[in-house]
Amino acid sequence: MKSLVLVEHENGDLKDATLSAITAAAKLGEVHLLVAGDSVSGVAEAAAKIAGVGKVHVAEDAAYAHQLAENVAPVIAQLMGHHDAFVAPATTTGKNVAPRVAALLDVMQISDVIDVVDADTFVRPIYAGNAIATVKSSDAKKVLTVRGTAFEKAARDGGSGTIEVVSGSGDAGLSSFVGAEIAASERPELTSAKIIVSGGRALGSGEAFHQVIDPLADKLGAAVGASRAAVDAGYAPNDYQVGQTGKIVAPELYVAVGISGAIQHLAGMKDSKLIVAINKDEDAPIFQVADIGLVGDLFKLVPELTEKL
Protein backbone atom coordinates (compact mmCIF):
# COMPACT_ATOMS: atom_id res chain seq x y z
CA MET A 1 0.00 0.00 0.00
CA LYS A 2 1.35 3.42 -0.98
CA SER A 3 0.50 6.63 0.84
CA LEU A 4 1.01 10.19 -0.38
CA VAL A 5 1.76 12.79 2.30
CA LEU A 6 1.42 16.54 1.72
CA VAL A 7 4.57 18.36 2.81
CA GLU A 8 3.83 21.64 4.55
CA HIS A 9 6.59 24.20 4.26
CA GLU A 10 7.18 27.90 4.79
CA ASN A 11 10.12 30.10 3.80
CA GLY A 12 12.08 27.06 2.68
CA ASP A 13 11.59 25.17 5.95
CA LEU A 14 9.71 21.90 6.29
CA LYS A 15 7.11 22.09 9.09
CA ASP A 16 7.08 19.66 12.01
CA ALA A 17 3.43 18.74 11.38
CA THR A 18 4.54 16.87 8.26
CA LEU A 19 6.83 14.62 10.31
CA SER A 20 3.92 13.34 12.40
CA ALA A 21 1.86 12.73 9.26
CA ILE A 22 4.72 10.65 7.82
CA THR A 23 4.77 8.46 10.94
CA ALA A 24 1.02 7.87 10.55
CA ALA A 25 1.38 7.10 6.84
CA ALA A 26 4.19 4.63 7.55
CA LYS A 27 1.65 2.47 9.39
CA LEU A 28 -0.13 1.99 6.07
CA GLY A 29 2.94 0.97 4.07
CA GLU A 30 5.27 2.75 1.64
CA VAL A 31 5.46 6.53 2.10
CA HIS A 32 5.71 9.03 -0.74
CA LEU A 33 5.66 12.82 -0.32
CA LEU A 34 4.39 15.74 -2.38
CA VAL A 35 6.25 19.04 -2.24
CA ALA A 36 4.25 21.71 -4.07
CA GLY A 37 5.52 25.25 -4.36
CA ASP A 38 7.77 27.65 -6.20
CA SER A 39 11.55 27.29 -5.91
CA VAL A 40 11.26 24.34 -3.52
CA SER A 41 14.32 22.28 -4.46
CA GLY A 42 15.76 22.81 -0.95
CA VAL A 43 12.53 21.60 0.69
CA ALA A 44 12.45 18.57 -1.61
CA GLU A 45 16.02 17.63 -0.71
CA ALA A 46 15.24 17.95 3.01
CA ALA A 47 12.09 15.87 2.55
CA ALA A 48 14.04 13.11 0.78
CA LYS A 49 16.28 12.76 3.84
CA ILE A 50 13.39 12.04 6.23
CA ALA A 51 13.52 8.52 7.62
CA GLY A 52 11.12 6.12 5.94
CA VAL A 53 10.44 8.17 2.81
CA GLY A 54 10.63 6.28 -0.48
CA LYS A 55 9.91 8.98 -3.05
CA VAL A 56 9.38 12.74 -3.15
CA HIS A 57 7.14 14.14 -5.89
CA VAL A 58 7.92 17.78 -6.66
CA ALA A 59 5.38 20.07 -8.33
CA GLU A 60 7.17 23.35 -8.94
CA ASP A 61 5.20 26.25 -10.37
CA ALA A 62 4.34 29.83 -9.45
CA ALA A 63 0.72 28.65 -9.08
CA TYR A 64 1.75 26.55 -6.06
CA ALA A 65 3.84 29.25 -4.38
CA HIS A 66 1.38 29.70 -1.50
CA GLN A 67 -0.06 26.17 -1.51
CA LEU A 68 -3.53 27.37 -2.44
CA ALA A 69 -5.83 24.39 -1.96
CA GLU A 70 -7.67 25.00 -5.24
CA ASN A 71 -4.41 24.61 -7.17
CA VAL A 72 -2.74 21.86 -5.12
CA ALA A 73 -5.73 19.49 -4.78
CA PRO A 74 -5.85 18.60 -8.53
CA VAL A 75 -2.14 17.67 -8.44
CA ILE A 76 -2.80 15.32 -5.52
CA ALA A 77 -5.88 13.82 -7.20
CA GLN A 78 -3.75 13.14 -10.28
CA LEU A 79 -1.05 11.40 -8.21
CA MET A 80 -3.66 9.31 -6.40
CA GLY A 81 -3.89 7.14 -9.50
CA HIS A 82 -0.70 5.51 -8.21
CA HIS A 83 -1.38 5.77 -4.45
CA ASP A 84 -3.86 4.16 -2.09
CA ALA A 85 -4.10 6.86 0.59
CA PHE A 86 -3.62 10.58 0.91
CA VAL A 87 -2.46 11.79 4.33
CA ALA A 88 -2.29 15.40 5.48
CA PRO A 89 -1.64 16.95 8.91
CA ALA A 90 -4.81 18.24 10.60
CA THR A 91 -3.56 21.81 10.29
CA THR A 92 -5.13 24.82 8.60
CA THR A 93 -3.50 23.84 5.31
CA GLY A 94 -4.28 20.14 5.61
CA LYS A 95 -7.91 20.79 6.52
CA ASN A 96 -8.17 23.09 3.50
CA VAL A 97 -6.66 20.69 0.96
CA ALA A 98 -7.95 17.27 2.07
CA PRO A 99 -11.71 17.87 1.57
CA ARG A 100 -11.08 19.05 -1.98
CA VAL A 101 -9.03 15.94 -2.70
CA ALA A 102 -11.79 13.75 -1.25
CA ALA A 103 -14.37 15.50 -3.42
CA LEU A 104 -12.26 15.07 -6.57
CA LEU A 105 -11.84 11.36 -5.77
CA ASP A 106 -15.49 11.01 -4.70
CA VAL A 107 -14.60 9.36 -1.38
CA MET A 108 -15.34 10.07 2.27
CA GLN A 109 -12.64 11.89 4.22
CA ILE A 110 -11.65 10.57 7.65
CA SER A 111 -10.64 13.50 9.84
CA ASP A 112 -8.41 13.96 12.86
CA VAL A 113 -7.09 10.38 12.96
CA ILE A 114 -5.26 9.54 16.19
CA ASP A 115 -4.39 5.90 15.42
CA VAL A 116 -4.13 3.59 12.43
CA VAL A 117 -5.42 0.07 13.13
CA ASP A 118 -4.98 -1.32 9.62
CA ALA A 119 -5.29 -0.23 5.99
CA ASP A 120 -9.06 0.33 6.32
CA THR A 121 -9.58 1.01 10.03
CA PHE A 122 -8.82 4.21 11.89
CA VAL A 123 -9.40 5.75 15.31
CA ARG A 124 -10.62 9.33 15.69
CA PRO A 125 -12.14 11.48 18.46
CA ILE A 126 -15.76 12.64 18.24
CA TYR A 127 -17.94 14.91 20.40
CA ALA A 128 -15.01 17.23 21.18
CA GLY A 129 -12.91 14.29 22.29
CA ASN A 130 -15.44 12.92 24.78
CA ALA A 131 -15.78 9.72 22.76
CA ILE A 132 -13.36 7.80 20.58
CA ALA A 133 -14.68 6.19 17.40
CA THR A 134 -13.11 3.34 15.47
CA VAL A 135 -14.19 3.65 11.86
CA LYS A 136 -13.74 1.34 8.88
CA SER A 137 -13.72 2.66 5.33
CA SER A 138 -14.66 0.65 2.25
CA ASP A 139 -13.43 3.35 -0.15
CA ALA A 140 -10.73 2.21 -2.55
CA LYS A 141 -8.78 5.42 -1.93
CA LYS A 142 -8.38 6.80 1.58
CA VAL A 143 -8.19 10.52 2.42
CA LEU A 144 -7.03 11.22 5.97
CA THR A 145 -6.08 14.14 8.14
CA VAL A 146 -4.06 13.13 11.19
CA ARG A 147 -3.68 14.79 14.57
CA GLY A 148 0.02 15.62 14.96
CA THR A 149 0.05 15.23 18.73
CA ALA A 150 -1.00 11.58 18.43
CA PHE A 151 2.03 10.44 16.43
CA GLU A 152 5.77 10.69 17.03
CA LYS A 153 7.69 12.88 14.62
CA ALA A 154 9.68 11.03 11.97
CA ALA A 155 13.44 11.64 12.07
CA ARG A 156 14.60 14.38 9.71
CA ASP A 157 17.69 12.35 8.81
CA GLY A 158 18.35 8.78 7.82
CA GLY A 159 16.26 8.55 4.68
CA SER A 160 17.35 8.32 1.06
CA GLY A 161 14.22 8.97 -0.95
CA THR A 162 14.32 9.63 -4.69
CA ILE A 163 13.07 12.93 -6.11
CA GLU A 164 10.68 12.93 -9.06
CA VAL A 165 9.38 16.03 -10.83
CA VAL A 166 5.66 16.02 -11.64
CA SER A 167 3.54 18.45 -13.59
CA GLY A 168 0.14 19.76 -12.63
CA SER A 169 -2.62 21.81 -14.17
CA GLY A 170 -1.20 25.04 -12.75
CA ASP A 171 -3.49 27.88 -11.73
CA ALA A 172 -7.11 26.75 -11.52
CA GLY A 173 -8.24 30.37 -11.53
CA LEU A 174 -10.53 29.82 -8.53
CA SER A 175 -8.53 31.74 -5.94
CA SER A 176 -5.58 34.09 -5.66
CA PHE A 177 -3.11 34.98 -2.94
CA VAL A 178 -3.65 38.54 -1.72
CA GLY A 179 -1.37 38.74 1.31
CA ALA A 180 -0.49 37.30 4.69
CA GLU A 181 -0.12 38.87 8.10
CA ILE A 182 2.26 36.58 9.95
CA ALA A 183 2.93 37.24 13.61
CA ALA A 184 6.66 37.19 14.35
CA SER A 185 7.70 35.80 17.72
CA GLU A 186 10.91 34.65 19.37
CA ARG A 187 8.92 32.12 21.37
CA PRO A 188 8.47 28.50 20.27
CA GLU A 189 5.73 27.66 17.76
CA LEU A 190 2.56 26.71 19.63
CA THR A 191 1.96 23.25 18.19
CA SER A 192 5.56 22.09 18.70
CA ALA A 193 6.35 23.80 22.04
CA LYS A 194 7.28 21.64 25.03
CA ILE A 195 5.84 24.20 27.47
CA ILE A 196 2.75 26.39 26.93
CA VAL A 197 1.30 29.11 29.15
CA SER A 198 -2.29 29.95 28.20
CA GLY A 199 -4.52 32.76 29.41
CA GLY A 200 -8.28 33.06 29.55
CA ARG A 201 -11.02 35.65 29.72
CA ALA A 202 -10.48 36.12 33.45
CA LEU A 203 -7.42 38.27 32.67
CA GLY A 204 -9.85 41.05 31.78
CA SER A 205 -7.93 42.91 29.06
CA GLY A 206 -5.24 42.55 26.43
CA GLU A 207 -2.88 44.66 28.51
CA ALA A 208 -3.38 42.48 31.59
CA PHE A 209 -3.03 39.33 29.46
CA HIS A 210 0.47 40.29 28.35
CA GLN A 211 1.49 41.71 31.74
CA VAL A 212 0.62 38.45 33.50
CA ILE A 213 1.24 35.74 30.89
CA ASP A 214 4.32 36.97 29.01
CA PRO A 215 6.77 37.18 31.98
CA LEU A 216 5.87 33.64 33.08
CA ALA A 217 6.22 32.32 29.54
CA ASP A 218 9.58 34.05 29.18
CA LYS A 219 10.86 32.51 32.41
CA LEU A 220 9.78 29.03 31.30
CA GLY A 221 10.88 29.44 27.68
CA ALA A 222 7.29 28.67 26.75
CA ALA A 223 4.91 29.41 23.91
CA VAL A 224 1.86 31.55 24.70
CA GLY A 225 -1.67 30.28 24.12
CA ALA A 226 -5.17 31.52 24.81
CA SER A 227 -8.71 30.29 25.17
CA ARG A 228 -11.26 31.13 22.50
CA ALA A 229 -12.98 33.52 24.91
CA ALA A 230 -9.73 35.46 25.33
CA VAL A 231 -9.17 35.58 21.57
CA ASP A 232 -12.77 36.63 20.87
CA ALA A 233 -12.41 39.39 23.45
CA GLY A 234 -9.33 40.67 21.63
CA TYR A 235 -6.83 39.89 24.38
CA ALA A 236 -4.69 37.71 22.09
CA PRO A 237 -4.38 37.09 18.33
CA ASN A 238 -6.14 34.19 16.58
CA ASP A 239 -2.96 32.14 16.18
CA TYR A 240 -2.73 31.86 19.98
CA GLN A 241 -6.02 29.98 20.23
CA VAL A 242 -5.91 26.49 21.74
CA GLY A 243 -8.93 24.25 21.45
CA GLN A 244 -11.28 22.40 19.16
CA THR A 245 -11.57 25.41 16.85
CA GLY A 246 -7.95 26.45 17.39
CA LYS A 247 -4.73 24.46 17.69
CA ILE A 248 -4.48 20.99 19.19
CA VAL A 249 -1.47 20.80 21.49
CA ALA A 250 0.13 18.19 23.75
CA PRO A 251 3.17 19.77 25.43
CA GLU A 252 5.08 18.34 28.36
CA LEU A 253 3.74 21.18 30.53
CA TYR A 254 0.53 23.18 30.00
CA VAL A 255 -0.23 26.06 32.36
CA ALA A 256 -3.82 27.31 32.19
CA VAL A 257 -4.25 30.74 33.75
CA GLY A 258 -7.77 32.07 34.27
CA ILE A 259 -9.28 29.44 31.97
CA SER A 260 -12.50 27.85 33.22
CA GLY A 261 -12.15 24.81 30.97
CA ALA A 262 -14.93 24.78 28.38
CA ILE A 263 -15.21 21.43 26.63
CA GLN A 264 -13.90 22.94 23.37
CA HIS A 265 -10.73 24.15 25.09
CA LEU A 266 -10.16 20.85 26.90
CA ALA A 267 -10.38 19.03 23.56
CA GLY A 268 -7.33 20.95 22.41
CA MET A 269 -5.00 20.42 25.39
CA LYS A 270 -6.09 17.52 27.59
CA ASP A 271 -3.43 15.23 26.13
CA SER A 272 -0.71 17.42 27.68
CA LYS A 273 1.68 15.44 29.88
CA LEU A 274 1.34 17.75 32.92
CA ILE A 275 -1.49 20.28 33.32
CA VAL A 276 -1.33 23.09 35.87
CA ALA A 277 -4.48 25.17 36.39
CA ILE A 278 -4.71 28.52 38.17
CA ASN A 279 -8.24 29.77 38.76
CA LYS A 280 -10.17 31.44 41.57
CA ASP A 281 -13.22 29.18 40.99
CA GLU A 282 -12.51 25.85 42.67
CA ASP A 283 -15.41 24.26 40.75
CA ALA A 284 -14.04 25.25 37.32
CA PRO A 285 -14.07 22.28 34.88
CA ILE A 286 -10.35 22.79 34.18
CA PHE A 287 -9.56 21.24 37.57
CA GLN A 288 -11.09 17.93 36.42
CA VAL A 289 -8.23 17.41 33.97
CA ALA A 290 -5.49 19.28 35.85
CA ASP A 291 -2.66 17.38 37.53
CA ILE A 292 -1.93 20.39 39.74
CA GLY A 293 -4.55 22.96 40.70
CA LEU A 294 -4.02 26.34 42.36
CA VAL A 295 -7.13 28.14 43.60
CA GLY A 296 -6.75 31.86 44.07
CA ASP A 297 -6.37 35.29 42.49
CA LEU A 298 -4.29 34.88 39.35
CA PHE A 299 -3.13 38.52 39.54
CA LYS A 300 -1.33 37.66 42.79
CA LEU A 301 -0.40 34.02 42.22
CA VAL A 302 1.10 34.25 38.73
CA PRO A 303 3.45 37.19 39.45
CA GLU A 304 4.53 35.44 42.65
CA LEU A 305 5.19 32.22 40.73
CA THR A 306 7.12 34.14 38.06
CA GLU A 307 9.24 35.83 40.70
CA LYS A 308 10.13 32.55 42.41
CA LEU A 309 11.20 31.06 39.08
C-alpha positions as CSV (number, residue, x, y, z in Angstrom):
1,M,0.0,0.0,0.0
2,K,1.4,3.4,-1.0
3,S,0.5,6.6,0.8
4,L,1.0,10.2,-0.4
5,V,1.8,12.8,2.3
6,L,1.4,16.5,1.7
7,V,4.6,18.4,2.8
8,E,3.8,21.6,4.6
9,H,6.6,24.2,4.3
10,E,7.2,27.9,4.8
11,N,10.1,30.1,3.8
12,G,12.1,27.1,2.7
13,D,11.6,25.2,6.0
14,L,9.7,21.9,6.3
15,K,7.1,22.1,9.1
16,D,7.1,19.7,12.0
17,A,3.4,18.7,11.4
18,T,4.5,16.9,8.3
19,L,6.8,14.6,10.3
20,S,3.9,13.3,12.4
21,A,1.9,12.7,9.3
22,I,4.7,10.7,7.8
23,T,4.8,8.5,10.9
24,A,1.0,7.9,10.6
25,A,1.4,7.1,6.8
26,A,4.2,4.6,7.5
27,K,1.7,2.5,9.4
28,L,-0.1,2.0,6.1
29,G,2.9,1.0,4.1
30,E,5.3,2.8,1.6
31,V,5.5,6.5,2.1
32,H,5.7,9.0,-0.7
33,L,5.7,12.8,-0.3
34,L,4.4,15.7,-2.4
35,V,6.2,19.0,-2.2
36,A,4.3,21.7,-4.1
37,G,5.5,25.3,-4.4
38,D,7.8,27.7,-6.2
39,S,11.6,27.3,-5.9
40,V,11.3,24.3,-3.5
41,S,14.3,22.3,-4.5
42,G,15.8,22.8,-1.0
43,V,12.5,21.6,0.7
44,A,12.4,18.6,-1.6
45,E,16.0,17.6,-0.7
46,A,15.2,17.9,3.0
47,A,12.1,15.9,2.5
48,A,14.0,13.1,0.8
49,K,16.3,12.8,3.8
50,I,13.4,12.0,6.2
51,A,13.5,8.5,7.6
52,G,11.1,6.1,5.9
53,V,10.4,8.2,2.8
54,G,10.6,6.3,-0.5
55,K,9.9,9.0,-3.1
56,V,9.4,12.7,-3.2
57,H,7.1,14.1,-5.9
58,V,7.9,17.8,-6.7
59,A,5.4,20.1,-8.3
60,E,7.2,23.4,-8.9
61,D,5.2,26.3,-10.4
62,A,4.3,29.8,-9.4
63,A,0.7,28.7,-9.1
64,Y,1.8,26.5,-6.1
65,A,3.8,29.3,-4.4
66,H,1.4,29.7,-1.5
67,Q,-0.1,26.2,-1.5
68,L,-3.5,27.4,-2.4
69,A,-5.8,24.4,-2.0
70,E,-7.7,25.0,-5.2
71,N,-4.4,24.6,-7.2
72,V,-2.7,21.9,-5.1
73,A,-5.7,19.5,-4.8
74,P,-5.8,18.6,-8.5
75,V,-2.1,17.7,-8.4
76,I,-2.8,15.3,-5.5
77,A,-5.9,13.8,-7.2
78,Q,-3.7,13.1,-10.3
79,L,-1.1,11.4,-8.2
80,M,-3.7,9.3,-6.4
81,G,-3.9,7.1,-9.5
82,H,-0.7,5.5,-8.2
83,H,-1.4,5.8,-4.5
84,D,-3.9,4.2,-2.1
85,A,-4.1,6.9,0.6
86,F,-3.6,10.6,0.9
87,V,-2.5,11.8,4.3
88,A,-2.3,15.4,5.5
89,P,-1.6,16.9,8.9
90,A,-4.8,18.2,10.6
91,T,-3.6,21.8,10.3
92,T,-5.1,24.8,8.6
93,T,-3.5,23.8,5.3
94,G,-4.3,20.1,5.6
95,K,-7.9,20.8,6.5
96,N,-8.2,23.1,3.5
97,V,-6.7,20.7,1.0
98,A,-7.9,17.3,2.1
99,P,-11.7,17.9,1.6
100,R,-11.1,19.1,-2.0
101,V,-9.0,15.9,-2.7
102,A,-11.8,13.7,-1.3
103,A,-14.4,15.5,-3.4
104,L,-12.3,15.1,-6.6
105,L,-11.8,11.4,-5.8
106,D,-15.5,11.0,-4.7
107,V,-14.6,9.4,-1.4
108,M,-15.3,10.1,2.3
109,Q,-12.6,11.9,4.2
110,I,-11.6,10.6,7.6
111,S,-10.6,13.5,9.8
112,D,-8.4,14.0,12.9
113,V,-7.1,10.4,13.0
114,I,-5.3,9.5,16.2
115,D,-4.4,5.9,15.4
116,V,-4.1,3.6,12.4
117,V,-5.4,0.1,13.1
118,D,-5.0,-1.3,9.6
119,A,-5.3,-0.2,6.0
120,D,-9.1,0.3,6.3
121,T,-9.6,1.0,10.0
122,F,-8.8,4.2,11.9
123,V,-9.4,5.7,15.3
124,R,-10.6,9.3,15.7
125,P,-12.1,11.5,18.5
126,I,-15.8,12.6,18.2
127,Y,-17.9,14.9,20.4
128,A,-15.0,17.2,21.2
129,G,-12.9,14.3,22.3
130,N,-15.4,12.9,24.8
131,A,-15.8,9.7,22.8
132,I,-13.4,7.8,20.6
133,A,-14.7,6.2,17.4
134,T,-13.1,3.3,15.5
135,V,-14.2,3.7,11.9
136,K,-13.7,1.3,8.9
137,S,-13.7,2.7,5.3
138,S,-14.7,0.7,2.3
139,D,-13.4,3.4,-0.1
140,A,-10.7,2.2,-2.6
141,K,-8.8,5.4,-1.9
142,K,-8.4,6.8,1.6
143,V,-8.2,10.5,2.4
144,L,-7.0,11.2,6.0
145,T,-6.1,14.1,8.1
146,V,-4.1,13.1,11.2
147,R,-3.7,14.8,14.6
148,G,0.0,15.6,15.0
149,T,0.1,15.2,18.7
150,A,-1.0,11.6,18.4
151,F,2.0,10.4,16.4
152,E,5.8,10.7,17.0
153,K,7.7,12.9,14.6
154,A,9.7,11.0,12.0
155,A,13.4,11.6,12.1
156,R,14.6,14.4,9.7
157,D,17.7,12.4,8.8
158,G,18.4,8.8,7.8
159,G,16.3,8.6,4.7
160,S,17.4,8.3,1.1
161,G,14.2,9.0,-0.9
162,T,14.3,9.6,-4.7
163,I,13.1,12.9,-6.1
164,E,10.7,12.9,-9.1
165,V,9.4,16.0,-10.8
166,V,5.7,16.0,-11.6
167,S,3.5,18.5,-13.6
168,G,0.1,19.8,-12.6
169,S,-2.6,21.8,-14.2
170,G,-1.2,25.0,-12.8
171,D,-3.5,27.9,-11.7
172,A,-7.1,26.7,-11.5
173,G,-8.2,30.4,-11.5
174,L,-10.5,29.8,-8.5
175,S,-8.5,31.7,-5.9
176,S,-5.6,34.1,-5.7
177,F,-3.1,35.0,-2.9
178,V,-3.6,38.5,-1.7
179,G,-1.4,38.7,1.3
180,A,-0.5,37.3,4.7
181,E,-0.1,38.9,8.1
182,I,2.3,36.6,10.0
183,A,2.9,37.2,13.6
184,A,6.7,37.2,14.4
185,S,7.7,35.8,17.7
186,E,10.9,34.7,19.4
187,R,8.9,32.1,21.4
188,P,8.5,28.5,20.3
189,E,5.7,27.7,17.8
190,L,2.6,26.7,19.6
191,T,2.0,23.2,18.2
192,S,5.6,22.1,18.7
193,A,6.3,23.8,22.0
194,K,7.3,21.6,25.0
195,I,5.8,24.2,27.5
196,I,2.8,26.4,26.9
197,V,1.3,29.1,29.1
198,S,-2.3,30.0,28.2
199,G,-4.5,32.8,29.4
200,G,-8.3,33.1,29.5
201,R,-11.0,35.7,29.7
202,A,-10.5,36.1,33.4
203,L,-7.4,38.3,32.7
204,G,-9.8,41.0,31.8
205,S,-7.9,42.9,29.1
206,G,-5.2,42.5,26.4
207,E,-2.9,44.7,28.5
208,A,-3.4,42.5,31.6
209,F,-3.0,39.3,29.5
210,H,0.5,40.3,28.3
211,Q,1.5,41.7,31.7
212,V,0.6,38.5,33.5
213,I,1.2,35.7,30.9
214,D,4.3,37.0,29.0
215,P,6.8,37.2,32.0
216,L,5.9,33.6,33.1
217,A,6.2,32.3,29.5
218,D,9.6,34.0,29.2
219,K,10.9,32.5,32.4
220,L,9.8,29.0,31.3
221,G,10.9,29.4,27.7
222,A,7.3,28.7,26.8
223,A,4.9,29.4,23.9
224,V,1.9,31.6,24.7
225,G,-1.7,30.3,24.1
226,A,-5.2,31.5,24.8
227,S,-8.7,30.3,25.2
228,R,-11.3,31.1,22.5
229,A,-13.0,33.5,24.9
230,A,-9.7,35.5,25.3
231,V,-9.2,35.6,21.6
232,D,-12.8,36.6,20.9
233,A,-12.4,39.4,23.5
234,G,-9.3,40.7,21.6
235,Y,-6.8,39.9,24.4
236,A,-4.7,37.7,22.1
237,P,-4.4,37.1,18.3
238,N,-6.1,34.2,16.6
239,D,-3.0,32.1,16.2
240,Y,-2.7,31.9,20.0
241,Q,-6.0,30.0,20.2
242,V,-5.9,26.5,21.7
243,G,-8.9,24.2,21.5
244,Q,-11.3,22.4,19.2
245,T,-11.6,25.4,16.8
246,G,-8.0,26.5,17.4
247,K,-4.7,24.5,17.7
248,I,-4.5,21.0,19.2
249,V,-1.5,20.8,21.5
250,A,0.1,18.2,23.7
251,P,3.2,19.8,25.4
252,E,5.1,18.3,28.4
253,L,3.7,21.2,30.5
254,Y,0.5,23.2,30.0
255,V,-0.2,26.1,32.4
256,A,-3.8,27.3,32.2
257,V,-4.2,30.7,33.7
258,G,-7.8,32.1,34.3
259,I,-9.3,29.4,32.0
260,S,-12.5,27.9,33.2
261,G,-12.1,24.8,31.0
262,A,-14.9,24.8,28.4
263,I,-15.2,21.4,26.6
264,Q,-13.9,22.9,23.4
265,H,-10.7,24.1,25.1
266,L,-10.2,20.8,26.9
267,A,-10.4,19.0,23.6
268,G,-7.3,21.0,22.4
269,M,-5.0,20.4,25.4
270,K,-6.1,17.5,27.6
271,D,-3.4,15.2,26.1
272,S,-0.7,17.4,27.7
273,K,1.7,15.4,29.9
274,L,1.3,17.8,32.9
275,I,-1.5,20.3,33.3
276,V,-1.3,23.1,35.9
277,A,-4.5,25.2,36.4
278,I,-4.7,28.5,38.2
279,N,-8.2,29.8,38.8
280,K,-10.2,31.4,41.6
281,D,-13.2,29.2,41.0
282,E,-12.5,25.9,42.7
283,D,-15.4,24.3,40.7
284,A,-14.0,25.2,37.3
285,P,-14.1,22.3,34.9
286,I,-10.3,22.8,34.2
287,F,-9.6,21.2,37.6
288,Q,-11.1,17.9,36.4
289,V,-8.2,17.4,34.0
290,A,-5.5,19.3,35.8
291,D,-2.7,17.4,37.5
292,I,-1.9,20.4,39.7
293,G,-4.6,23.0,40.7
294,L,-4.0,26.3,42.4
295,V,-7.1,28.1,43.6
296,G,-6.8,31.9,44.1
297,D,-6.4,35.3,42.5
298,L,-4.3,34.9,39.4
299,F,-3.1,38.5,39.5
300,K,-1.3,37.7,42.8
301,L,-0.4,34.0,42.2
302,V,1.1,34.3,38.7
303,P,3.5,37.2,39.4
304,E,4.5,35.4,42.6
305,L,5.2,32.2,40.7
306,T,7.1,34.1,38.1
307,E,9.2,35.8,40.7
308,K,10.1,32.5,42.4
309,L,11.2,31.1,39.1
